[in-house]
Amino acid sequence: MDDRISVKKRAGLTRAEAVAVARKRIKDGTTYLISRHGGWFRPGAQGYARHLSEAGLFSADEARGYIDVDGLSVIPAGAILTWIDWEIADLEKRLASAKELRTRIAGSEGQQAQGGDIARDLAEEAVGLLKQATDTSLSPGTAWELFAFAVQAKARASGLLPKREDGNG
């Protein structure tokens, strides 16, 4: 998202001049989202949302009215569309991986004498863990790593995977 507009200190410019430069970059007729410290302004600037899906849309005039707030960026809504498409594709890959894991775990039920509901419960828990990991403000890579670690640890605890030799997990 290189289309972010924010007040940037530049050599030779006062803060007021930097704000004026940022305001000029905001184009009339364009819809914007407003971000600050990793969160998004809700509709009507009524608080912050952690998830992009809860963000409000703002006119150019509204965006200009907030641009002087420290740590704030305005992003053209059109620039967010590509990012959303990437996020959806990444989530679809994660979901496919979770379904594959679920299938593998469910398939191991027949091989486990006491397996019974353990594999099914673990698979359901894995899907829940994936949802939790993606509902956070973590980067997709970090969320995926935490999800994978948690699923492996739970599978080891359930006896579906061998214990690690180092005793961790």
N, C-alpha and C positions, 0 to 999 in steps of 0.2 A: 504494500500500500504506500507507494511513493507519492501519492497525491495528497498526503496530509498537508494541511495549511495550519501553521502556528506562528506565533510571534518569535522571531529568532533575533538574538543579539548579533548585530553585524558591526564591524569596525566603522566608526564615524557616524553611526545612527543613534539617536536618543531612543528611549523606550517608546515614546509617543510616535516617533517616525517609524519604528519597527512595527508598531500596531497599525499604522496607516498603510504600510506596505502589505501586511497580511490582509487587511480589509479589502484592498484593491484586488487581491488574488481571488477573493470570493466572488463568483460570477452570478449575476441576476439570472433567474429562471432555472437555477440548479437547486436540487434538493440535497441537503447535507445531513450527516450524522455527526454527533459531537462526542468526542472521547476525552477523558481526563483520568490520568493515573491508572490506565488499564480498564476502566469502567466506561459505560456509555450513559449519556443523558437519556432519561426516560422521556416519553412524550410530554410536551409542555414543560420540559426541564424540571419535572417533579421527582427529583432524586436520581440516584445512579442505579444502573442495571449491570450485573456481572456478565450477562449473556447478551450477545448481539441481537438475538431474536426479540428482546424486550426493549431495544433502543427506539428512541423517537426519531422522527424525521423533521427537519427544520428548513425553513426557507433561507435564502441568502441573507435577507435582512436580520433574521433571528441569529444566524451564525455570526454575522458581523457584530451583533450585540454582545456576544460572549467571547469573542476572539482575544480580548485583552486579559482573560483569566490565566494566571500562571499554570503551566502544565496542561493546557487545553489544546486540542487539535480539532479541526473540522475536516471531514472527509466527504468528498462528493459521493452521493449514494451509488452512482454508476461504477465507481472504483471498487466499492464493496461487493458488487455482484460477482466479480471474478473470484474474489476471496471466498465468498460464500460457496461458489461452485467447487472450489478446491477443498473446502471444509467438508462439504457433502460427499465428495469423492473419497476423502480420507475416512470419513465415518462409515461409508459403505464398505471399504476395505476392512476396517476393524470389525464391523458386524459380520462380514463373511468369515473372518478369522475366528470370531467367537462361535459362530455356527459350526465351523469345522471342528473346533475344540469340543464343542458340545457333542457332536457326532462321534468323535474319537472316544470321549469319556463314556458316552452311552454304550458304545460298542464294547468297551472294556467291562461292562457289567456282567456279561456272560462268562468272562474269564475270571472274575473275582468270586470266590466261594461266598464271601460275606458281602460282596459288592452291593447287591440290592439297590436300595435307594440312595446310597452314598454318591454314586456317579451322577445320578439324576439331580440330586440336591446341589452337587458341586457345579454342574453345568448351569443350573438356574442361577446359582450364586455368581458364576463367571459372567453371565449376561448382566446381572445387577452391578457387578464391579465395573464392567465396561461402561455402563450408563453413568455411574458415579464419576469415573475417570473423565468422561467427555463432558460432564456437567460442571466441571471446574474451570477456573481460568488458567489452567496449566496449558503449556504448549502441547500440540498434538503428540510430539515425540515423547515428552515427559509423561503425559497421561498414559500413552501406550506402554511405556516401560513399567510404570507403577502397576498397571493392569496385569501385565504378563507376570511380574514378580508375585503379585498377590495370588493369581490363579495357580502358579507353580507351588507356592507355599501351602495353599489349601489342598492341592492334589497330593503333596507329600504328607501332610497331616492326616489325610484320609486313607493313606496307604496305596494310592493309585500311582504314585511315583516314588522311587527309592529316596531315602533320606540323603541329604548332601553329606559328604565326608567331613567337611569343615564344621558341621554342626549349625551352620546358618541356614535357616529355612528348612 
